[in-house]
Amino acid sequence: MHPFCPSGTGRYCSLSAKSGALPPAPVVIPAPAPGSVYGVRLVIARCSVDYVGRLKAHLPLATRLLLVKADGSVLVHSDGGSYKPLNWMSPPATLRVTSPEDVDLELGVAEQWTVQSAKTDDRLIINIHEKLSETSHDLGVDPGLIKDGVEADLQRLLADQIETLGTGYSLIRREYFTAIGPVDILARDGDGATVAIELKRRGDIDGVEQLTRYLELLNRDPLLAPVRGIFAAQQIKPQAKVLANDRGIDCVTLDYDAMRGVDDSESRLF
Protein backbone atom coordinates (compact mmCIF):
# COMPACT_ATOMS: atom_id res chain seq x y z
CA MET A 1 0.00 0.00 0.00
CA HIS A 2 1.31 3.44 -0.84
CA PRO A 3 2.20 5.46 2.28
CA PHE A 4 0.16 8.49 1.16
CA CYS A 5 -2.94 6.80 -0.22
CA PRO A 6 -5.19 4.32 1.68
CA SER A 7 -6.32 2.82 -1.63
CA GLY A 8 -2.75 1.84 -2.46
CA THR A 9 -2.99 3.29 -5.96
CA GLY A 10 -0.50 6.13 -5.67
CA ARG A 11 0.66 9.15 -3.72
CA TYR A 12 -2.47 11.23 -4.17
CA CYS A 13 -6.00 10.33 -3.21
CA SER A 14 -9.18 12.21 -2.41
CA LEU A 15 -12.09 11.90 -0.03
CA SER A 16 -15.64 12.20 -1.23
CA ALA A 17 -18.58 12.99 1.01
CA LYS A 18 -20.72 10.65 -1.09
CA SER A 19 -18.48 7.60 -0.65
CA GLY A 20 -18.06 5.39 2.38
CA ALA A 21 -15.16 3.47 0.84
CA LEU A 22 -12.51 5.69 2.39
CA PRO A 23 -12.17 6.66 6.04
CA PRO A 24 -13.41 10.11 7.08
CA ALA A 25 -9.99 11.16 8.41
CA PRO A 26 -8.14 13.68 6.22
CA VAL A 27 -5.34 12.60 3.92
CA VAL A 28 -2.17 14.62 4.54
CA ILE A 29 0.30 14.74 1.66
CA PRO A 30 3.61 16.25 2.78
CA ALA A 31 6.31 17.53 0.47
CA PRO A 32 8.62 14.69 -0.60
CA ALA A 33 11.95 14.12 1.06
CA PRO A 34 14.96 15.55 -0.78
CA GLY A 35 15.93 13.34 -3.70
CA SER A 36 12.58 11.52 -3.90
CA VAL A 37 10.15 11.89 -6.78
CA TYR A 38 6.44 11.14 -6.52
CA GLY A 39 5.34 12.71 -9.79
CA VAL A 40 3.20 15.58 -10.96
CA ARG A 41 -0.59 15.61 -10.61
CA LEU A 42 -2.89 17.51 -12.98
CA VAL A 43 -6.54 18.04 -12.05
CA ILE A 44 -9.09 19.95 -14.14
CA ALA A 45 -11.92 20.91 -11.83
CA ARG A 46 -14.70 23.37 -11.14
CA CYS A 47 -13.41 25.07 -8.04
CA SER A 48 -13.11 28.25 -5.99
CA VAL A 49 -9.81 29.29 -4.43
CA ASP A 50 -8.90 31.42 -1.41
CA TYR A 51 -5.44 32.55 -0.36
CA VAL A 52 -5.34 33.31 3.38
CA GLY A 53 -2.36 34.82 5.18
CA ARG A 54 -0.39 38.03 4.85
CA LEU A 55 -2.32 38.58 1.63
CA LYS A 56 -5.95 37.65 0.99
CA ALA A 57 -7.27 36.80 -2.47
CA HIS A 58 -10.36 35.03 -3.80
CA LEU A 59 -11.03 33.25 -7.08
CA PRO A 60 -14.76 32.56 -7.60
CA LEU A 61 -16.11 29.27 -8.90
CA ALA A 62 -14.80 28.42 -12.39
CA THR A 63 -13.13 25.60 -14.30
CA ARG A 64 -9.38 25.60 -13.70
CA LEU A 65 -6.24 23.48 -13.91
CA LEU A 66 -4.75 22.47 -10.54
CA LEU A 67 -1.10 21.50 -10.76
CA VAL A 68 0.53 19.65 -7.84
CA LYS A 69 4.27 19.22 -8.33
CA ALA A 70 6.65 16.75 -6.76
CA ASP A 71 8.45 19.54 -4.92
CA GLY A 72 5.28 20.25 -2.92
CA SER A 73 4.16 23.36 -4.80
CA VAL A 74 0.52 23.78 -5.84
CA LEU A 75 -0.44 26.10 -8.72
CA VAL A 76 -3.85 27.21 -9.99
CA HIS A 77 -4.07 28.00 -13.71
CA SER A 78 -6.76 29.32 -16.03
CA ASP A 79 -6.88 29.04 -19.83
CA GLY A 80 -5.24 32.46 -20.14
CA GLY A 81 -2.34 34.39 -18.71
CA SER A 82 0.32 32.37 -20.54
CA TYR A 83 2.33 30.33 -18.01
CA LYS A 84 1.61 32.58 -15.02
CA PRO A 85 -0.66 30.91 -12.42
CA LEU A 86 -3.67 32.73 -10.97
CA ASN A 87 -2.47 31.75 -7.50
CA TRP A 88 -0.05 29.30 -5.97
CA MET A 89 1.72 28.04 -2.87
CA SER A 90 5.48 27.64 -2.98
CA PRO A 91 7.31 24.73 -1.37
CA PRO A 92 7.82 23.51 1.25
CA ALA A 93 4.13 22.97 1.87
CA THR A 94 1.69 20.27 2.97
CA LEU A 95 -1.46 19.37 1.05
CA ARG A 96 -4.39 18.24 3.25
CA VAL A 97 -7.42 16.71 1.48
CA THR A 98 -10.65 16.56 3.49
CA SER A 99 -14.38 16.10 3.16
CA PRO A 100 -16.24 19.44 3.24
CA GLU A 101 -18.25 20.68 6.20
CA ASP A 102 -22.05 20.47 5.98
CA VAL A 103 -22.37 24.14 5.08
CA ASP A 104 -19.95 23.66 2.17
CA LEU A 105 -21.75 20.48 1.09
CA GLU A 106 -24.92 22.49 0.71
CA LEU A 107 -23.03 24.87 -1.59
CA GLY A 108 -21.95 21.96 -3.80
CA VAL A 109 -18.39 21.43 -2.53
CA ALA A 110 -17.33 17.80 -2.98
CA GLU A 111 -13.77 18.01 -1.68
CA GLN A 112 -11.53 20.58 0.02
CA TRP A 113 -7.78 20.99 -0.39
CA THR A 114 -5.82 22.99 2.18
CA VAL A 115 -2.25 23.75 1.19
CA GLN A 116 -0.31 24.94 4.25
CA SER A 117 3.03 26.69 3.92
CA ALA A 118 5.73 25.18 6.11
CA LYS A 119 7.43 28.56 6.60
CA THR A 120 4.47 30.86 7.32
CA ASP A 121 0.79 30.78 8.31
CA ASP A 122 -0.23 31.27 4.67
CA ARG A 123 -2.80 28.81 3.30
CA LEU A 124 -4.26 28.09 -0.10
CA ILE A 125 -7.79 26.69 0.23
CA ILE A 126 -9.29 25.03 -2.84
CA ASN A 127 -12.97 24.03 -2.76
CA ILE A 128 -13.57 21.49 -5.51
CA HIS A 129 -17.14 21.19 -6.78
CA GLU A 130 -16.49 18.76 -9.63
CA LYS A 131 -13.45 17.00 -11.07
CA LEU A 132 -13.52 16.84 -14.86
CA SER A 133 -10.15 15.18 -15.39
CA GLU A 134 -7.31 13.87 -13.25
CA THR A 135 -3.96 12.34 -14.13
CA SER A 136 -0.55 11.79 -12.52
CA HIS A 137 2.84 11.27 -14.11
CA ASP A 138 6.34 10.56 -12.85
CA LEU A 139 8.52 12.96 -14.84
CA GLY A 140 11.78 11.63 -13.43
CA VAL A 141 14.83 13.81 -12.84
CA ASP A 142 14.94 16.90 -15.04
CA PRO A 143 18.37 17.91 -16.38
CA GLY A 144 17.46 21.60 -16.03
CA LEU A 145 17.57 24.47 -18.45
CA ILE A 146 20.64 24.53 -20.69
CA LYS A 147 21.27 28.13 -21.72
CA ASP A 148 23.22 29.24 -24.74
CA GLY A 149 26.93 29.80 -24.18
CA VAL A 150 26.94 33.58 -23.75
CA GLU A 151 24.02 33.74 -21.31
CA ALA A 152 25.36 30.82 -19.25
CA ASP A 153 28.80 32.45 -19.14
CA LEU A 154 27.29 35.78 -18.08
CA GLN A 155 25.60 34.09 -15.15
CA ARG A 156 28.79 32.30 -14.08
CA LEU A 157 30.96 35.38 -14.50
CA LEU A 158 28.58 37.71 -12.66
CA ALA A 159 28.25 35.22 -9.80
CA ASP A 160 32.06 35.15 -9.52
CA GLN A 161 32.28 38.94 -9.86
CA ILE A 162 29.15 39.89 -7.95
CA GLU A 163 30.70 43.14 -6.71
CA THR A 164 30.42 44.36 -10.31
CA LEU A 165 26.93 45.39 -9.17
CA GLY A 166 28.20 47.42 -6.22
CA THR A 167 30.45 47.41 -3.20
CA GLY A 168 29.42 44.93 -0.52
CA TYR A 169 27.35 42.66 -2.79
CA SER A 170 27.47 38.95 -1.90
CA LEU A 171 26.12 35.88 -3.69
CA ILE A 172 23.30 33.83 -2.13
CA ARG A 173 23.11 31.35 -4.99
CA ARG A 174 22.77 30.87 -8.73
CA GLU A 175 19.59 29.40 -10.23
CA TYR A 176 17.49 30.10 -7.12
CA PHE A 177 14.40 27.90 -7.44
CA THR A 178 10.85 29.27 -7.42
CA ALA A 179 7.51 27.69 -8.33
CA ILE A 180 7.54 29.51 -11.69
CA GLY A 181 11.15 28.93 -12.63
CA PRO A 182 14.70 29.64 -11.43
CA VAL A 183 15.96 33.16 -10.73
CA ASP A 184 19.36 33.52 -12.44
CA ILE A 185 21.12 34.98 -9.40
CA LEU A 186 19.96 35.79 -5.88
CA ALA A 187 22.28 38.12 -3.96
CA ARG A 188 22.49 40.59 -1.08
CA ASP A 189 23.52 44.19 -1.53
CA GLY A 190 25.83 46.20 0.72
CA ASP A 191 22.94 46.91 3.11
CA GLY A 192 22.01 43.23 3.42
CA ALA A 193 18.83 43.50 1.31
CA THR A 194 17.87 40.68 -1.05
CA VAL A 195 18.34 41.29 -4.78
CA ALA A 196 16.98 39.11 -7.62
CA ILE A 197 18.99 39.38 -10.83
CA GLU A 198 17.67 38.37 -14.25
CA LEU A 199 20.33 37.96 -16.95
CA LYS A 200 19.84 38.22 -20.69
CA ARG A 201 22.14 38.57 -23.65
CA ARG A 202 19.75 41.12 -25.12
CA GLY A 203 17.30 42.62 -22.66
CA ASP A 204 13.76 43.29 -23.85
CA ILE A 205 10.32 43.81 -22.31
CA ASP A 206 9.73 40.06 -21.90
CA GLY A 207 12.75 39.84 -19.61
CA VAL A 208 11.43 42.66 -17.43
CA GLU A 209 8.04 40.92 -17.22
CA GLN A 210 9.76 37.69 -16.21
CA LEU A 211 11.71 39.42 -13.43
CA THR A 212 8.51 41.16 -12.26
CA ARG A 213 6.85 37.77 -11.76
CA TYR A 214 9.84 36.48 -9.80
CA LEU A 215 9.80 39.56 -7.56
CA GLU A 216 6.07 39.18 -6.89
CA LEU A 217 6.68 35.60 -5.74
CA LEU A 218 9.89 36.20 -3.78
CA ASN A 219 8.37 39.08 -1.84
CA ARG A 220 5.85 36.62 -0.39
CA ASP A 221 8.69 34.92 1.49
CA PRO A 222 9.27 36.69 4.84
CA LEU A 223 12.79 35.29 4.98
CA LEU A 224 13.72 37.14 1.78
CA ALA A 225 11.42 40.19 1.64
CA PRO A 226 11.82 42.92 0.72
CA VAL A 227 13.37 41.84 -2.59
CA ARG A 228 14.30 44.29 -5.32
CA GLY A 229 15.30 43.49 -8.88
CA ILE A 230 18.20 44.09 -11.24
CA PHE A 231 17.81 43.47 -14.98
CA ALA A 232 21.28 42.83 -16.42
CA ALA A 233 22.21 42.28 -20.06
CA GLN A 234 24.83 43.06 -22.69
CA GLN A 235 22.29 45.26 -24.44
CA ILE A 236 19.01 46.57 -23.05
CA LYS A 237 16.32 47.96 -25.34
CA PRO A 238 15.02 51.46 -24.50
CA GLN A 239 11.44 50.20 -24.04
CA ALA A 240 12.69 47.62 -21.51
CA LYS A 241 14.54 50.33 -19.57
CA VAL A 242 11.38 52.46 -19.40
CA LEU A 243 9.28 49.53 -18.14
CA ALA A 244 11.94 48.48 -15.62
CA ASN A 245 12.25 52.01 -14.27
CA ASP A 246 8.46 52.22 -13.90
CA ARG A 247 8.51 49.05 -11.79
CA GLY A 248 11.44 50.06 -9.62
CA ILE A 249 13.85 47.62 -11.29
CA ASP A 250 17.45 48.71 -11.86
CA CYS A 251 19.07 48.10 -15.26
CA VAL A 252 22.76 47.18 -15.59
CA THR A 253 24.63 46.81 -18.89
CA LEU A 254 27.34 44.13 -18.71
CA ASP A 255 30.61 44.17 -20.65
CA TYR A 256 31.01 40.51 -21.51
CA ASP A 257 34.56 40.80 -22.87
CA ALA A 258 35.77 42.79 -19.88
CA MET A 259 34.25 40.25 -17.47
CA ARG A 260 36.06 37.46 -19.33
CA GLY A 261 39.31 39.40 -19.11
CA VAL A 262 39.84 39.57 -22.88
CA ASP A 263 39.19 43.30 -23.23
CA ASP A 264 42.18 45.54 -22.58
CA SER A 265 40.57 48.87 -21.72
CA GLU A 266 43.97 50.63 -21.69
CA SER A 267 44.51 49.89 -25.39
CA ARG A 268 41.20 51.45 -26.47
CA LEU A 269 41.37 54.57 -28.63
CA PHE A 270 37.99 55.70 -27.26
C-alpha contacts under 8 A as a table, 3 or more apart, distances in Angstrom:
res1	aa1	res2	aa2	distance
1	M	5	C	7.41
1	M	6	P	6.96
1	M	7	S	7.11
1	M	8	G	4.12
1	M	9	T	7.43
2	H	5	C	5.45
2	H	6	P	7.02
2	H	7	S	7.69
2	H	8	G	4.65
2	H	9	T	6.68
2	H	10	G	5.81
2	H	11	R	6.42
3	P	6	P	7.49
3	P	8	G	7.75
3	P	11	R	7.21
4	F	10	G	7.25
4	F	11	R	4.95
4	F	12	Y	6.54
4	F	13	C	7.78
4	F	27	V	7.40
4	F	28	V	7.38
4	F	29	I	6.27
5	C	8	G	5.45
5	C	9	T	6.73
5	C	10	G	6.01
5	C	11	R	5.54
5	C	12	Y	5.95
5	C	13	C	5.55
5	C	27	V	7.51
6	P	13	C	7.79
6	P	22	L	7.48
7	S	10	G	7.81
7	S	13	C	7.68
7	S	22	L	7.92
10	G	13	C	7.34
11	R	29	I	7.77
11	R	38	Y	6.72
12	Y	29	I	7.35
13	C	27	V	7.51
14	S	27	V	7.42
14	S	97	V	6.21
14	S	98	T	7.48
14	S	111	E	7.43
15	L	19	S	7.73
15	L	22	L	6.68
15	L	24	P	7.45
15	L	26	P	7.61
15	L	27	V	7.85
15	L	97	V	6.88
15	L	98	T	6.01
15	L	99	S	5.74
15	L	111	E	6.55
16	S	19	S	5.43
16	S	99	S	6.01
16	S	110	A	6.11
16	S	111	E	6.13
17	A	20	G	7.74
17	A	99	S	5.65
17	A	100	P	7.21
17	A	110	A	6.37
17	A	111	E	7.46
19	S	22	L	6.97
20	G	23	P	7.05
24	P	98	T	7.88
24	P	99	S	7.23
25	A	98	T	7.33
26	P	96	R	6.61
26	P	97	V	5.67
26	P	98	T	4.70
26	P	99	S	7.36
27	V	96	R	5.76
27	V	97	V	5.21
27	V	98	T	6.64
28	V	94	T	7.02
28	V	95	L	5.93
28	V	96	R	4.44
28	V	97	V	6.42
29	I	94	T	5.85
29	I	95	L	4.99
29	I	96	R	6.07
29	I	97	V	7.97
30	P	72	G	7.16
30	P	93	A	6.80
30	P	94	T	4.46
30	P	95	L	6.20
31	A	70	A	7.28
31	A	71	D	6.14
31	A	72	G	4.47
31	A	91	P	7.50
31	A	92	P	6.21
31	A	93	A	6.02
31	A	94	T	5.92
32	P	36	S	6.05
32	P	37	V	6.96
32	P	38	Y	7.24
32	P	70	A	6.79
32	P	71	D	6.49
32	P	72	G	6.89
33	A	36	S	5.63
37	V	70	A	5.99
37	V	138	D	7.28
37	V	140	G	6.85
37	V	141	V	7.89
38	Y	70	A	5.62
38	Y	138	D	6.35
39	G	69	K	6.76
39	G	70	A	5.22
39	G	136	S	6.56
39	G	137	H	5.19
39	G	138	D	3.87
39	G	139	L	5.98
39	G	140	G	7.48
40	V	67	L	7.32
40	V	68	V	5.78
40	V	69	K	4.62
40	V	70	A	5.56
40	V	136	S	5.55
40	V	137	H	5.35
40	V	138	D	6.21
40	V	139	L	7.09
41	R	67	L	5.91
41	R	68	V	5.02
41	R	69	K	6.47
41	R	134	E	7.42
41	R	135	T	5.86
41	R	136	S	4.27
41	R	137	H	6.54
42	L	65	L	6.90
42	L	66	L	5.83
42	L	67	L	4.91
42	L	68	V	6.53
42	L	133	S	7.99
42	L	134	E	5.72
42	L	135	T	5.40
42	L	136	S	6.20
43	V	65	L	5.76
43	V	66	L	5.01
43	V	67	L	6.58
43	V	131	K	7.06
43	V	132	L	7.62
43	V	133	S	5.69
43	V	134	E	4.40
43	V	135	T	6.59
44	I	63	T	6.95
44	I	64	R	5.68
44	I	65	L	4.54
44	I	66	L	6.18
44	I	131	K	6.10
44	I	132	L	5.46
44	I	133	S	5.04
44	I	134	E	6.39
45	A	63	T	5.43
45	A	64	R	5.65
45	A	65	L	6.57
45	A	66	L	7.45
45	A	128	I	6.56
45	A	129	H	7.27
45	A	130	E	5.51
45	A	131	K	4.27
45	A	132	L	5.32
45	A	133	S	6.97
46	R	61	L	6.47
46	R	62	A	5.20
46	R	63	T	4.16
46	R	64	R	6.31
46	R	128	I	6.04
46	R	129	H	5.46
46	R	130	E	5.18
46	R	131	K	6.49
46	R	132	L	7.61
47	C	60	P	7.62
47	C	61	L	5.07
47	C	62	A	5.66
47	C	63	T	6.29
47	C	64	R	6.97
47	C	126	I	6.63
47	C	127	N	5.40
47	C	128	I	4.39
47	C	129	H	5.53
47	C	130	E	7.20
48	S	58	H	7.63
48	S	59	L	5.52
48	S	60	P	4.88
48	S	61	L	4.30
48	S	62	A	6.62
48	S	126	I	5.91
48	S	127	N	5.32
48	S	128	I	6.80
49	V	58	H	5.79
49	V	59	L	4.92
49	V	60	P	6.72
49	V	61	L	7.73
49	V	124	L	7.14
49	V	125	I	5.70
49	V	126	I	4.57
49	V	127	N	6.36
50	D	56	K	7.30
50	D	57	A	5.72
50	D	58	H	4.57
50	D	59	L	6.33
50	D	124	L	5.86
50	D	125	I	5.12
50	D	126	I	6.55
51	Y	55	L	7.08
51	Y	56	K	5.30
51	Y	57	A	5.08
51	Y	58	H	6.49
51	Y	87	N	7.78
51	Y	122	D	7.35
51	Y	123	R	5.87
51	Y	124	L	4.63
51	Y	125	I	6.34
52	V	55	L	6.32
52	V	56	K	4.99
52	V	57	A	7.07
52	V	122	D	5.65
52	V	123	R	5.18
52	V	124	L	6.37
52	V	125	I	7.73
53	G	56	K	6.20
53	G	121	D	6.01
53	G	122	D	4.17
53	G	123	R	6.32
54	R	122	D	6.76
63	T	78	S	7.58
64	R	76	V	6.85
64	R	77	H	5.82
64	R	78	S	5.11
64	R	79	D	7.46
65	L	76	V	5.92
65	L	77	H	5.01
65	L	78	S	6.24
66	L	74	V	7.18
66	L	75	L	5.92
66	L	76	V	4.86
66	L	77	H	6.41
67	L	74	V	5.65
67	L	75	L	5.07
67	L	76	V	6.38
67	L	77	H	7.73
68	V	72	G	6.87
68	V	73	S	6.01
68	V	74	V	4.59
68	V	75	L	6.58
69	K	72	G	5.60
69	K	73	S	5.44
69	K	74	V	6.40
70	A	73	S	7.33
71	D	91	P	6.39
71	D	92	P	7.36
72	G	90	S	7.39
72	G	91	P	5.16
72	G	92	P	5.87
72	G	93	A	5.62
72	G	94	T	6.89
72	G	95	L	7.87
73	S	88	W	7.38
73	S	89	M	5.62
73	S	90	S	4.84
73	S	91	P	4.86
73	S	92	P	7.07
73	S	93	A	6.68
73	S	179	A	6.52
74	V	88	W	5.56
74	V	89	M	5.33
74	V	90	S	6.91
74	V	115	V	7.56
75	L	85	P	6.07
75	L	86	L	7.70
75	L	87	N	6.13
75	L	88	W	4.25
75	L	89	M	6.53
76	V	85	P	5.45
76	V	86	L	5.61
76	V	87	N	5.36
76	V	88	W	5.91
77	H	80	G	7.92
77	H	84	K	7.42
77	H	85	P	4.67
77	H	86	L	5.48
77	H	87	N	7.43
78	S	81	G	7.23
78	S	85	P	7.26
78	S	86	L	6.84
79	D	82	S	7.96
81	G	84	K	5.70
81	G	85	P	7.38
84	K	180	I	7.46
85	P	88	W	6.68
88	W	124	L	7.32
89	M	93	A	7.35
89	M	115	V	7.11
89	M	117	S	7.05
89	M	123	R	7.68
89	M	124	L	6.58
89	M	179	A	7.97
90	S	93	A	6.87
90	S	117	S	7.38
90	S	178	T	7.15
90	S	179	A	5.72
91	P	117	S	7.08
91	P	118	A	7.66
91	P	179	A	7.56
92	P	117	S	6.34
92	P	118	A	5.55
92	P	119	K	7.37
93	A	115	V	6.46
93	A	116	Q	5.41
93	A	117	S	4.39
93	A	118	A	5.05
94	T	115	V	5.55
94	T	116	Q	5.24
94	T	117	S	6.63
94	T	118	A	7.09
95	L	113	W	6.68
95	L	114	T	5.78
95	L	115	V	4.46
95	L	116	Q	6.53
96	R	113	W	5.68
96	R	114	T	5.07
96	R	115	V	6.26
96	R	116	Q	7.91
97	V	111	E	7.21
97	V	112	Q	5.83
97	V	113	W	4.68
97	V	114	T	6.51
98	T	111	E	6.21
98	T	112	Q	5.39
98	T	113	W	6.56
99	S	110	A	7.02
99	S	111	E	5.24
99	S	112	Q	6.17
100	P	103	V	7.94
100	P	104	D	5.73
100	P	105	L	6.00
100	P	109	V	6.47
100	P	110	A	6.51
100	P	111	E	5.68
100	P	112	Q	5.82
101	E	104	D	5.30
101	E	105	L	6.19
102	D	105	L	4.90
102	D	106	E	6.34
103	V	106	E	5.32
103	V	107	L	6.74
104	D	107	L	5.00
104	D	108	G	6.52
104	D	109	V	5.43
105	L	108	G	5.12
105	L	109	V	5.03
105	L	110	A	6.58
106	E	109	V	7.37
108	G	129	H	5.71
109	V	112	Q	7.37
109	V	127	N	6.02
109	V	128	I	5.67
109	V	129	H	4.44
109	V	130	E	7.82
110	A	127	N	7.60
110	A	128	I	5.84
110	A	129	H	5.10
110	A	130	E	6.78
111	E	127	N	6.16
111	E	128	I	5.18
111	E	129	H	6.89
112	Q	125	I	7.17
112	Q	126	I	5.75
112	Q	127	N	4.65
112	Q	128	I	5.97
113	W	124	L	7.93
113	W	125	I	5.74
113	W	126	I	4.96
113	W	127	N	6.46
113	W	128	I	7.75
114	T	123	R	6.66
114	T	124	L	5.81
114	T	125	I	4.63
114	T	126	I	6.44
115	V	123	R	5.50
115	V	124	L	4.95
115	V	125	I	6.35
116	Q	121	D	7.20
116	Q	122	D	6.35
116	Q	123	R	4.69
116	Q	124	L	6.67
117	S	120	T	5.57
117	S	121	D	6.41
117	S	122	D	5.68
117	S	123	R	6.23
118	A	121	D	7.79
120	T	222	P	7.95
128	I	131	K	7.15
131	K	134	E	7.23
139	L	142	D	7.53
146	I	152	A	8.00
147	K	151	E	6.26
147	K	152	A	5.49
148	D	151	E	5.71
148	D	152	A	6.10
149	G	152	A	5.28
149	G	153	D	5.99
150	V	153	D	5.09
150	V	154	L	6.10
150	V	201	R	6.93
151	E	154	L	5.03
151	E	155	Q	6.37
151	E	199	L	7.11
151	E	200	K	6.17
151	E	201	R	5.69
152	A	155	Q	5.25
152	A	156	R	6.38
153	D	156	R	5.07
153	D	157	L	5.90
154	L	157	L	5.14
154	L	158	L	5.90
154	L	199	L	7.38
154	L	256	Y	6.92
155	Q	158	L	5.31
155	Q	159	A	6.07
155	Q	174	R	7.71
155	Q	184	D	6.82
155	Q	185	I	7.34
155	Q	199	L	6.78
156	R	159	A	5.20
156	R	160	D	6.29
157	L	160	D	5.10
157	L	161	Q	6.00
157	L	259	M	6.58
157	L	260	R	7.33
158	L	161	Q	4.81
158	L	162	I	5.22
158	L	164	T	7.30
158	L	259	M	7.86
159	A	162	I	5.10
159	A	171	L	6.51
159	A	174	R	7.08
159	A	185	I	7.15
161	Q	164	T	5.75
161	Q	259	M	7.97
162	I	165	L	6.05
162	I	166	G	7.78
162	I	169	Y	6.13
162	I	170	S	6.35
162	I	171	L	6.59
163	E	166	G	4.98
163	E	167	T	5.53
163	E	168	G	6.56
163	E	169	Y	5.18
163	E	170	S	7.15
164	T	167	T	7.73
165	L	169	Y	6.96
165	L	252	V	7.86
166	G	169	Y	5.93
166	G	189	D	7.38
166	G	190	G	7.44
167	T	189	D	7.83
167	T	190	G	6.18
168	G	189	D	6.04
168	G	190	G	4.01
168	G	191	D	7.70
169	Y	187	A	6.91
169	Y	188	R	5.56
169	Y	189	D	4.32
169	Y	190	G	5.21
170	S	187	A	5.64
170	S	188	R	5.30
170	S	189	D	6.57
170	S	190	G	7.88
171	L	174	R	7.86
171	L	185	I	7.65
171	L	186	L	6.54
171	L	187	A	4.45
171	L	188	R	6.49
172	I	185	I	7.67
172	I	186	L	5.39
172	I	187	A	4.77
172	I	188	R	6.88
173	R	176	Y	6.13
173	R	185	I	6.04
173	R	186	L	5.52
173	R	187	A	6.90
174	R	183	V	7.46
174	R	184	D	5.70
174	R	185	I	4.48
174	R	186	L	6.35
175	E	182	P	5.03
175	E	183	V	5.25
175	E	184	D	4.69
175	E	185	I	5.85
175	E	186	L	7.74
176	Y	182	P	5.15
176	Y	183	V	4.97
176	Y	184	D	6.59
176	Y	185	I	6.49
176	Y	186	L	6.33
177	F	181	G	6.21
177	F	182	P	4.37
177	F	183	V	6.40
178	T	181	G	5.23
178	T	182	P	5.58
178	T	183	V	7.23
178	T	214	Y	7.66
178	T	217	L	7.76
178	T	218	L	7.89
180	I	214	Y	7.58
183	V	186	L	6.82
183	V	196	A	6.79
183	V	197	I	6.92
183	V	198	E	6.52
183	V	214	Y	7.03
184	D	196	A	7.75
184	D	197	I	6.08
184	D	198	E	5.44
184	D	199	L	6.40
185	I	196	A	6.11
185	I	197	I	5.10
185	I	198	E	6.85
186	L	194	T	7.18
186	L	195	V	5.83
186	L	196	A	4.78
186	L	197	I	6.19
187	A	194	T	5.87
187	A	195	V	5.12
187	A	196	A	6.51
187	A	197	I	7.72
188	R	191	D	7.60
188	R	192	G	5.23
188	R	193	A	5.26
188	R	194	T	4.62
188	R	195	V	5.61
189	D	192	G	5.26
189	D	193	A	5.52
189	D	194	T	6.66
189	D	195	V	6.77
190	G	193	A	7.52
193	A	226	P	7.05
193	A	227	V	6.92
194	T	224	L	6.15
194	T	225	A	7.01
194	T	226	P	6.69
194	T	227	V	4.90
194	T	228	R	6.64
195	V	227	V	5.46
195	V	228	R	5.06
195	V	229	G	5.56
195	V	230	I	7.04
196	A	211	L	7.85
196	A	214	Y	7.91
196	A	215	L	7.19
196	A	227	V	6.77
196	A	228	R	6.27
196	A	229	G	4.86
196	A	230	I	6.28
197	I	211	L	7.73
197	I	229	G	5.86
197	I	230	I	4.79
197	I	231	F	5.94
197	I	232	A	6.95
198	E	207	G	7.42
198	E	211	L	6.11
198	E	229	G	7.79
198	E	230	I	6.48
198	E	231	F	5.15
198	E	232	A	6.13
199	L	203	G	7.97
199	L	231	F	6.36
199	L	232	A	4.98
199	L	233	A	5.65
200	K	203	G	5.44
200	K	207	G	7.34
200	K	232	A	6.44
200	K	233	A	4.75
200	K	234	Q	7.23
201	R	233	A	5.16
201	R	234	Q	5.32
201	R	235	Q	6.73
202	R	233	A	5.75
202	R	234	Q	5.96
202	R	235	Q	4.91
202	R	236	I	5.88
202	R	237	K	7.66
203	G	207	G	6.14
203	G	208	V	7.86
203	G	231	F	7.75
203	G	232	A	7.40
203	G	233	A	5.57
203	G	234	Q	7.54
203	G	235	Q	5.92
203	G	236	I	4.32
203	G	237	K	6.06
203	G	240	A	6.90
204	D	207	G	5.56
204	D	208	V	6.86
204	D	236	I	6.24
204	D	237	K	5.53
204	D	239	Q	7.28
204	D	240	A	5.03
205	I	208	V	5.14
205	I	209	E	6.28
205	I	237	K	7.90
205	I	239	Q	6.71
205	I	240	A	4.56
205	I	243	L	7.16
206	D	209	E	5.05
206	D	210	Q	6.16
207	G	210	Q	5.01
207	G	211	L	6.28
207	G	231	F	7.76
208	V	211	L	5.15
208	V	212	T	6.12
208	V	231	F	6.88
208	V	240	A	6.54
208	V	243	L	7.23
208	V	244	A	6.11
209	E	212	T	4.98
209	E	213	R	6.41
210	Q	213	R	5.32
210	Q	214	Y	6.53
211	L	214	Y	5.03
211	L	215	L	6.18
211	L	229	G	7.08
211	L	231	F	7.48
212	T	215	L	5.14
212	T	216	E	6.23
212	T	229	G	7.93
212	T	247	R	7.90
213	R	216	E	5.14
213	R	217	L	6.41
214	Y	217	L	5.23
214	Y	218	L	6.02
215	L	218	L	5.05
215	L	219	N	5.91
215	L	227	V	6.52
215	L	228	R	6.90
215	L	229	G	6.89
216	E	219	N	5.54
216	E	220	R	6.99
217	L	220	R	5.51
217	L	221	D	7.54
218	L	221	D	5.56
218	L	224	L	6.81
218	L	225	A	6.90
218	L	227	V	6.73
219	N	222	P	7.15
219	N	224	L	6.74
219	N	225	A	4.76
219	N	226	P	5.77
219	N	227	V	5.76
220	R	225	A	6.93
221	D	224	L	5.50
221	D	225	A	5.94
222	P	225	A	5.21
222	P	226	P	7.89
224	L	227	V	6.42
228	R	248	G	7.74
228	R	249	I	6.85
229	G	248	G	7.65
229	G	249	I	5.00
229	G	250	D	6.38
230	I	249	I	5.61
230	I	250	D	4.73
230	I	251	C	5.75
230	I	252	V	7.02
231	F	244	A	7.74
231	F	249	I	6.82
231	F	250	D	6.11
231	F	251	C	4.81
231	F	252	V	6.22
232	A	236	I	7.95
232	A	251	C	5.83
232	A	252	V	4.67
232	A	253	T	5.76
232	A	254	L	6.60
233	A	236	I	6.14
233	A	252	V	6.65
233	A	253	T	5.26
233	A	254	L	5.61
234	Q	253	T	5.34
234	Q	254	L	4.83
234	Q	255	D	6.23
234	Q	256	Y	6.79
235	Q	253	T	6.21
235	Q	254	L	7.72
236	I	240	A	6.59
236	I	241	K	6.80
236	I	251	C	7.94
236	I	253	T	7.00
237	K	240	A	5.29
237	K	241	K	6.49
238	P	241	K	5.08
238	P	242	V	6.35
239	Q	242	V	5.17
239	Q	243	L	6.32
240	A	243	L	5.16
240	A	244	A	6.00
241	K	244	A	5.08
241	K	245	N	6.01
241	K	251	C	6.64
242	V	245	N	5.22
242	V	246	D	6.23
243	L	246	D	5.09
243	L	247	R	6.41
244	A	247	R	5.17
244	A	248	G	6.23
244	A	249	I	4.81
244	A	250	D	6.67
244	A	251	C	7.15
245	N	248	G	5.11
245	N	249	I	5.54
245	N	250	D	6.61
245	N	251	C	7.92
246	D	249	I	7.54
255	D	258	A	5.40
255	D	259	M	6.22
256	Y	259	M	5.19
256	Y	260	R	6.29
257	D	260	R	5.09
257	D	261	G	6.22
257	D	262	V	5.42
257	D	263	D	5.27
258	A	261	G	4.96
258	A	262	V	5.99
258	A	263	D	4.81
258	A	264	D	7.48
258	A	265	S	7.97
259	M	262	V	7.81
260	R	263	D	7.69
261	G	264	D	7.61
264	D	267	S	5.68
264	D	268	R	7.15
265	S	268	R	5.44
